[in-house]
């Protein structure tokens, strides 16, 4: 997917595709929480699909944690992506030991 995008990121910009639906979430017990539910400031996870040449700590394929209020949306080839600055990324998910997926311990 990253090689097929008709865009080249510049400077410290990071292009991500958000995980799951932005509209509703599920609790650990499986209860659906609608988008209209009032919650405190909540960070979101996304997959990095492209980075600019001055991005140092984030790579294509990383899962990153960011504030959904500090971003811009862009549509490319019918898919919606989010545009962030590297400084707006709060964390990168660390891989688990023995290659069993991604450890999201935050």
N, C-alpha and C positions, 0 to 999 in steps of 0.2 A: 504493500500500500504506500509507504513513504516515497518510493521511487516514481510512483505513477502520479503524484500530485502535480498539478500545473502551477506550482508556486515555489519560490526559493526564499527562505526566511533570511532576514537581515539582522545585523547587530546582535542584541541580546534577547531577541524574540523567540518564543517557544510556541509551537502550534500543537494543540492537544485535542483528543476526542474524548468526551466525557463518558465515564463508565455508567452503565445503566440509564434509567430514566431520570430526568431532572424533575419530573412532576411528582412522583410519589416514591416512598421508600418502604421497606419492610423491617420490622423490629427483629431481634434475634429469636423471638418466639413465633415469628411468621405473621404478625399483625401488620396490615397495610396502614401506613401513615400517609394521609393525603397531603398534597402540596399546600393546601390552605391551613394546615395545622401550624400553630404558633410555636416556634422553637427559637432558641438563642442562635447566635451566630454559628453556623455549621460549615465546616470545610468539606470539600468534595475531592474525589479521586478522578484522575484522567490518565489516558495513555498518550505518551509523547509520540507524535508522528513526523515532526520536522523541527530543526533548531537552526538558529542563526550562527554565523561564524564566530561570534564573541561569547557564545554560551560555553561555560566551563564545566559545570557540575551536573548537567542533565544531558542524557543521550537519547536518541531515538529508541523507542521500545520501553523506556522507563515508565513506571507508574508514579505519578506525582500528586501531592496534596496541595490544594490551593483554595483561596477564598473565591467563591463563585461571583461575588459582587465586584471583584477587581479584575475584570476581563472584558474582552470584546468578542463578538461572534462573527464568524464569516462562513459563508456557504460555498463549498467547492464540489462540483460534480454531484450535486444533490444531497450532500452530507453536510451537517453543521459541525464546525470546529470552533474551538476557542483559542483566542490569541492572548498570550500572557507575556510579561517580561520575566526574565529569569529571577529577578528579585522578588516577584510575586509568588514564586514556588516556595512553599514552606518546608517540604520534605520529599525525599525520594524513597520509595519502598525498597527495603533491603531484601535480597533473596534469602530464602530459608536454607538451612543446612541440608545437605544431601539432595539438593535440587528438587524439593517437594513443593514448588510453587513460590509464591511471594508471601513473605511474612509481613503482615500489616499490624504492627504492634502499637501504633500510635493511638 
